[in-house]
Amino acid sequence: MESPDNISSKQVGVRLPGHLYRWLKEKVDRGEYSNMAQSVIGELTKAKTLEETRCRGTTSYDLYEDEPLVRMVNERIEDVRRELLDEMKRRRT
């Protein structure tokens, strides 16, 4: 059996919770990604990049406020916040 480091790509089938599916579908509908598979890959890649950056110990975010990565993180936080608010509204009705 090959180790994960030697595998260039691997197909995975999963069920997404509804809120994640809708969030990714919106990204496809807005043209951020060409299809659902690309949206999953793109968002996982962004999350991996953010995690790796966090692990390197970047703590002074104020110094990097104009950096593209910080803007991306802030946009992602805002997207998640909006998604949570939308989900809360849907559950109330």
MODELLER restraints for C-alpha pairs under 7 A, 6 or more apart:
rsr = mdl.restraints
at = mdl.atoms
rsr.add(forms.Gaussian(group=physical.xy_distance, feature=features.Distance(at['CA:24:A'], at['CA:36:A']), mean=6.79, stdev=0.5))
rsr.add(forms.Gaussian(group=physical.xy_distance, feature=features.Distance(at['CA:24:A'], at['CA:39:A']), mean=6.08, stdev=0.5))
rsr.add(forms.Gaussian(group=physical.xy_distance, feature=features.Distance(at['CA:25:A'], at['CA:36:A']), mean=6.64, stdev=0.5))
rsr.add(forms.Gaussian(group=physical.xy_distance, feature=features.Distance(at['CA:27:A'], at['CA:33:A']), mean=6.31, stdev=0.5))
rsr.add(forms.Gaussian(group=physical.xy_distance, feature=features.Distance(at['CA:28:A'], at['CA:34:A']), mean=5.98, stdev=0.5))
rsr.add(forms.Gaussian(group=physical.xy_distance, feature=features.Distance(at['CA:28:A'], at['CA:35:A']), mean=5.75, stdev=0.5))
rsr.add(forms.Gaussian(group=physical.xy_distance, feature=features.Distance(at['CA:28:A'], at['CA:36:A']), mean=6.51, stdev=0.5))
rsr.add(forms.Gaussian(group=physical.xy_distance, feature=features.Distance(at['CA:28:A'], at['CA:39:A']), mean=6.82, stdev=0.5))
rsr.add(forms.Gaussian(group=physical.xy_distance, feature=features.Distance(at['CA:33:A'], at['CA:39:A']), mean=5.46, stdev=0.5))
rsr.add(forms.Gaussian(group=physical.xy_distance, feature=features.Distance(at['CA:64:A'], at['CA:70:A']), mean=6.72, stdev=0.5))
